[in-house]
Amino acid sequence: MSRYRNHPLWFAFLLHRLSGIGLALFLPAHFWMLSLVLTNPQGFDDFALWTDHPLVKIAEFGLVFLLAVHFFGGLRLLALEFLPWPSRHKTLAAASIAGAFLVSGAFFLNAV
């Protein structure tokens, strides 16, 4: 059972699953923050000021990274389902993670 856990595609699956869980945990907080615009505009303004802190910018980088990992991992899964690639799976998994770093790094550099 543990033999398949050493395969690179298992790590790609795990990263895709964990990024999905992280995004699912973030969504209720995001919806609550958006609801402040309608229910408590001053509270939203205070929250918006709090988001200027450097630690929040780093957390935003993590969030964009999770989104990019989940997006590219989903594209990888779609490609595995619909395209015939016998031996390039490991390369495509690595490329999806590299693409996620590229997208989230560009966002982070723009935010800082």
Summary of the structure (lengths in Angstrom):
residues: 112
radius of gyration: 17.6
end to end distance: 44.2
largest distance: 56.2
contacts: 281
relative contact order: 0.14
helix: 87%
strand: 0%
